[in-house]
Structures are given as structure tokens and as C-alpha cells.
């Protein structure tokens, strides 16, 4: 059973996203930030630019708070790390800066206990796993795991209420998918809900 475990108490929640070009890490961070803003949070959402090519490692970041955010420095000690591609775990050093009480959320079909053992994770880091690629293929028809990972992130952290977030995401997807692309809105929403329900720890 997944238990949400992060509470905001004036300190910004820092989230670091890892993915590959084309998987939507930057889009996910921006969408999550904008949706959080719509629910009354203070937010920052920004990418880290590297090689601009398909498949290249990319990173993106969020800060969320219930109070104004004063920091604009780089992020060295995130409380949450979201990994869209498990092959990046070691080469991208995704656990760097993640301390006790932190959350590692990975797109993988591997059992969480087995993945924890493989990664030799310290007991203080909470590991959550969801097969976002499978969900994306079955709902959207493409292996773009960023949208389902939003649902898994909300479940793993509990930092936002799910239904208001879904409304915000629906609104943001409506702005993104226009001109004949509206048919993609509902499959993306289904993928968010499925990942929320299927994430494991």
C-alpha cells in the first residue's frame, strides 16, 4: 500500500526530473508546476539545458510551496527525484543529493524490492515504482511516460489533492492540444489516473 508522506511547512518542496530527450521531462515539470499554481501553490518550474537531441539525458526541476519562494539557486538536495527512464539511474547519478526521507520515483516494471536491492538504496530513501511506459502505450499509444508519472508523483508525495490536480491538468492539456488534437486529452487523463492507482512501493 502506498502512503503519501510529504507535508509542506513553509520550506519549498524541491523535485528533480530525469529523462531523455523526447520523453517529456521538461513538459512534465512545467505541467506539474502550472497545475500546482492553479491549486493555489507557489511554484517554480525550469529545465536544465544540455544536448538538444532525441535520447540525450535531460533534467528539469520544480519548487512548490504554500508560501512565496525566495530561492532561485540551483537545486542540490531535492526531496523528490522522478526518473522517466530507468537506464539513467546510474549514469545520471539520479540519487545524488537525495537524503533521508527523500523519495525516488522510477518508471520501471521491476518489483520495488528488487529494484531497491539492485540500487543498494539506503533505508531512509523511499522508493516508488510505476510502469509508466506500459500505461502510456496502453492509453496514449506512445511510449511517452511523462503524463502518467504526474499521477504517480501526486500519490507518492501527497503534496497536492488528486481531483483538483486532475482538473488543472485537464485545463492545461486543453491549452496544449488544440486544432484537432483534443482527442489526446482524455487518454492522457486516463494515464494520470492509472499511474496514481498503480504506483507501488
The 8 nearest C-alpha neighbors of each residue, nearest first, counted from 0:
[[1, 2, 199, 200, 198, 3, 197, 196],
 [2, 0, 200, 199, 3, 155, 198, 154],
 [1, 3, 4, 0, 155, 154, 157, 156],
 [4, 2, 157, 156, 155, 154, 5, 1],
 [3, 5, 156, 2, 157, 6, 155, 158],
 [6, 4, 156, 158, 157, 3, 7, 155],
 [5, 7, 158, 8, 4, 157, 156, 12],
 [8, 6, 9, 64, 10, 65, 5, 12],
 [9, 7, 10, 6, 65, 64, 11, 66],
 [8, 10, 66, 7, 65, 11, 64, 67],
 [9, 11, 8, 12, 7, 64, 66, 65],
 [12, 10, 64, 63, 62, 13, 9, 68],
 [11, 13, 63, 62, 64, 10, 14, 78],
 [12, 14, 62, 77, 78, 61, 11, 79],
 [15, 13, 79, 61, 77, 60, 80, 78],
 [14, 16, 60, 80, 59, 81, 77, 79],
 [15, 17, 81, 59, 58, 80, 60, 82],
 [18, 16, 58, 82, 57, 83, 81, 24],
 [19, 17, 83, 57, 24, 84, 56, 82],
 [20, 18, 56, 54, 55, 57, 22, 21],
 [19, 21, 53, 54, 55, 22, 52, 57],
 [20, 22, 53, 23, 19, 54, 143, 24],
 [23, 21, 143, 19, 20, 24, 18, 145],
 [22, 24, 26, 145, 25, 21, 27, 143],
 [25, 23, 27, 26, 18, 22, 16, 145],
 [24, 26, 28, 59, 27, 23, 46, 29],
 [25, 27, 23, 29, 24, 28, 30, 145],
 [28, 26, 30, 24, 29, 25, 145, 31],
 [27, 29, 31, 25, 26, 30, 44, 32],
 [28, 30, 32, 26, 44, 27, 31, 33],
 [31, 29, 27, 33, 32, 28, 26, 34],
 [32, 30, 34, 28, 29, 33, 27, 35],
 [31, 33, 29, 35, 30, 34, 44, 42],
 [34, 32, 36, 30, 35, 31, 29, 37],
 [33, 35, 167, 37, 31, 36, 32, 168],
 [36, 34, 32, 38, 37, 33, 40, 31],
 [37, 35, 40, 33, 39, 34, 38, 41],
 [36, 38, 34, 35, 39, 167, 33, 40],
 [37, 39, 35, 36, 40, 34, 163, 164],
 [40, 38, 36, 37, 35, 41, 65, 34],
 [41, 39, 36, 65, 35, 64, 38, 42],
 [42, 40, 64, 63, 67, 36, 65, 66],
 [41, 43, 63, 62, 32, 40, 36, 64],
 [42, 44, 62, 61, 32, 63, 45, 41],
 [45, 43, 61, 29, 60, 32, 28, 62],
 [44, 46, 60, 59, 43, 61, 47, 29],
 [47, 45, 59, 25, 60, 58, 48, 44],
 [48, 46, 58, 59, 49, 57, 45, 60],
 [47, 49, 46, 50, 57, 58, 51, 59],
 [48, 50, 51, 57, 47, 56, 55, 58],
 [51, 49, 52, 55, 48, 56, 57, 20],
 [52, 50, 49, 53, 55, 20, 48, 57],
 [53, 51, 55, 50, 20, 54, 21, 49],
 [52, 54, 20, 21, 55, 19, 51, 22],
 [53, 55, 20, 19, 52, 56, 21, 22],
 [54, 56, 19, 20, 53, 52, 50, 57],
 [57, 55, 19, 18, 20, 54, 58, 17],
 [58, 56, 18, 19, 17, 20, 55, 49],
 [59, 57, 17, 47, 16, 46, 18, 24],
 [58, 60, 46, 16, 25, 47, 45, 15],
 [59, 61, 15, 45, 44, 14, 16, 46],
 [62, 60, 44, 14, 43, 13, 28, 63],
 [61, 63, 13, 43, 42, 12, 11, 14],
 [64, 62, 42, 12, 11, 41, 61, 40],
 [63, 65, 11, 41, 66, 40, 12, 9],
 [64, 66, 40, 41, 9, 7, 67, 63],
 [67, 65, 64, 9, 41, 68, 40, 10],
 [66, 68, 41, 69, 64, 65, 42, 9],
 [69, 67, 70, 66, 41, 64, 11, 42],
 [68, 70, 67, 71, 66, 72, 11, 10],
 [71, 69, 72, 68, 73, 11, 62, 67],
 [70, 72, 69, 73, 68, 43, 74, 62],
 [73, 71, 70, 74, 75, 69, 62, 68],
 [74, 72, 75, 71, 70, 60, 76, 47],
 [73, 75, 76, 72, 77, 13, 60, 15],
 [76, 74, 96, 77, 73, 95, 97, 72],
 [75, 77, 96, 97, 74, 78, 98, 95],
 [78, 76, 13, 79, 14, 97, 75, 15],
 [77, 79, 101, 13, 97, 102, 14, 76],
 [78, 80, 102, 14, 77, 101, 103, 15],
 [79, 81, 15, 103, 14, 16, 104, 102],
 [80, 82, 16, 104, 105, 103, 17, 15],
 [83, 81, 105, 17, 84, 16, 18, 104],
 [82, 84, 18, 106, 17, 144, 105, 81],
 [83, 85, 86, 82, 18, 87, 106, 19],
 [84, 86, 87, 88, 106, 107, 82, 105],
 [85, 87, 84, 88, 89, 90, 91, 83],
 [88, 86, 85, 91, 90, 89, 84, 93],
 [89, 87, 93, 85, 86, 91, 92, 90],
 [88, 90, 92, 91, 87, 93, 86, 118],
 [91, 89, 87, 92, 88, 86, 93, 56],
 [90, 92, 87, 93, 89, 88, 56, 17],
 [93, 91, 89, 90, 94, 95, 88, 87],
 [92, 94, 88, 91, 95, 89, 80, 17],
 [93, 95, 97, 92, 96, 80, 103, 88],
 [96, 94, 93, 97, 92, 76, 75, 98],
 [95, 97, 76, 75, 98, 94, 77, 78],
 [98, 96, 94, 95, 101, 76, 77, 78],
 [99, 97, 101, 96, 100, 124, 123, 78],
 [100, 98, 123, 101, 124, 97, 122, 121],
 [99, 101, 123, 124, 98, 102, 125, 78],
 [100, 102, 78, 124, 99, 98, 79, 97],
 [101, 103, 79, 125, 124, 126, 78, 80],
 [102, 104, 126, 80, 79, 125, 81, 127],
 [105, 103, 127, 81, 128, 126, 82, 80],
 [106, 104, 82, 128, 107, 81, 127, 83],
 [105, 107, 83, 129, 130, 131, 128, 84],
 [108, 106, 130, 109, 129, 105, 128, 85],
 [107, 109, 130, 110, 129, 106, 128, 133],
 [110, 108, 107, 114, 111, 113, 128, 130],
 [109, 111, 113, 112, 114, 108, 128, 107],
 [112, 110, 114, 113, 200, 128, 115, 109],
 [113, 111, 115, 114, 110, 116, 200, 109],
 [114, 112, 116, 110, 115, 111, 117, 109],
 [113, 115, 117, 111, 116, 112, 118, 110],
 [116, 114, 112, 118, 113, 117, 120, 119],
 [115, 117, 119, 113, 114, 118, 112, 120],
 [118, 116, 114, 115, 119, 113, 120, 112],
 [119, 117, 115, 120, 116, 114, 88, 89],
 [120, 118, 116, 117, 115, 121, 114, 122],
 [119, 121, 118, 115, 122, 124, 116, 117],
 [120, 122, 123, 124, 119, 99, 115, 125],
 [123, 121, 124, 120, 125, 99, 119, 100],
 [122, 124, 99, 121, 100, 125, 98, 101],
 [125, 123, 101, 99, 122, 100, 102, 121],
 [124, 126, 102, 103, 101, 123, 127, 100],
 [125, 127, 103, 200, 102, 104, 124, 128],
 [128, 126, 200, 104, 199, 103, 105, 198],
 [129, 127, 105, 199, 198, 104, 111, 106],
 [128, 130, 198, 106, 131, 107, 199, 197],
 [131, 129, 107, 108, 106, 132, 133, 134],
 [130, 132, 134, 144, 106, 133, 129, 147],
 [133, 131, 144, 135, 142, 134, 130, 136],
 [132, 134, 136, 135, 131, 130, 137, 142],
 [133, 135, 131, 137, 132, 136, 190, 138],
 [136, 134, 132, 139, 138, 133, 137, 142],
 [135, 137, 140, 141, 133, 142, 134, 138],
 [138, 136, 134, 135, 140, 133, 139, 141],
 [139, 137, 135, 186, 136, 140, 190, 134],
 [138, 140, 135, 186, 141, 136, 137, 187],
 [139, 141, 136, 138, 137, 135, 142, 143],
 [142, 140, 136, 143, 139, 135, 137, 138],
 [141, 143, 132, 136, 135, 144, 140, 133],
 [142, 144, 22, 141, 145, 135, 132, 23],
 [145, 143, 132, 131, 135, 146, 147, 142],
 [144, 146, 148, 23, 27, 147, 143, 24],
 [145, 147, 148, 149, 144, 191, 187, 27],
 [148, 146, 191, 190, 194, 149, 150, 131],
 [147, 149, 151, 145, 146, 150, 152, 131],
 [150, 148, 152, 147, 146, 151, 191, 153],
 [151, 149, 195, 191, 153, 194, 148, 152],
 [150, 152, 195, 148, 194, 154, 149, 153],
 [153, 151, 149, 155, 150, 154, 148, 156],
 [152, 154, 150, 157, 156, 151, 155, 159],
 [153, 155, 151, 152, 157, 195, 156, 3],
 [156, 154, 152, 3, 153, 157, 151, 127],
 [157, 155, 3, 5, 158, 153, 4, 154],
 [158, 156, 3, 153, 154, 159, 155, 5],
 [157, 159, 156, 5, 6, 153, 160, 7],
 [160, 158, 157, 153, 161, 164, 35, 156],
 [161, 159, 163, 162, 164, 157, 158, 153],
 [160, 162, 164, 163, 165, 159, 153, 154],
 [161, 163, 165, 164, 160, 166, 167, 159],
 [164, 162, 166, 165, 161, 160, 167, 38],
 [163, 165, 167, 161, 162, 166, 168, 34],
 [166, 164, 162, 168, 167, 163, 169, 161],
 [167, 165, 169, 163, 164, 168, 170, 162],
 [166, 168, 34, 164, 170, 165, 169, 37],
 [167, 169, 171, 165, 170, 166, 34, 172],
 [170, 168, 166, 172, 167, 171, 165, 173],
 [169, 171, 173, 167, 168, 172, 166, 174],
 [170, 172, 168, 174, 173, 169, 167, 175],
 [173, 171, 175, 169, 174, 170, 176, 168],
 [172, 174, 170, 171, 176, 175, 169, 177],
 [175, 173, 171, 172, 176, 170, 177, 169],
 [176, 174, 172, 173, 177, 171, 180, 181],
 [177, 175, 180, 181, 173, 172, 174, 184],
 [178, 176, 180, 181, 179, 175, 174, 173],
 [177, 179, 180, 176, 181, 175, 182, 174],
 [178, 180, 181, 177, 182, 176, 183, 184],
 [179, 181, 176, 177, 182, 178, 183, 184],
 [180, 182, 176, 183, 184, 179, 177, 173],
 [181, 183, 180, 184, 185, 179, 186, 176],
 [184, 182, 181, 186, 185, 180, 187, 176],
 [185, 183, 187, 181, 182, 186, 172, 188],
 [184, 186, 188, 187, 183, 189, 182, 181],
 [187, 185, 189, 138, 139, 188, 183, 184],
 [188, 186, 190, 184, 189, 185, 139, 183],
 [187, 189, 185, 191, 190, 186, 184, 192],
 [188, 190, 186, 192, 187, 191, 193, 185],
 [189, 191, 147, 187, 193, 188, 192, 138],
 [192, 190, 147, 150, 188, 194, 189, 193],
 [193, 191, 195, 189, 190, 194, 150, 196],
 [192, 194, 196, 190, 195, 191, 197, 189],
 [193, 195, 197, 151, 147, 196, 150, 191],
 [196, 194, 150, 151, 192, 193, 154, 197],
 [195, 197, 193, 194, 198, 192, 151, 154],
 [196, 198, 194, 195, 193, 199, 129, 151],
 [197, 199, 129, 128, 151, 194, 195, 196],
 [200, 198, 128, 127, 1, 129, 197, 111],
 [199, 127, 111, 126, 1, 128, 198, 0]]
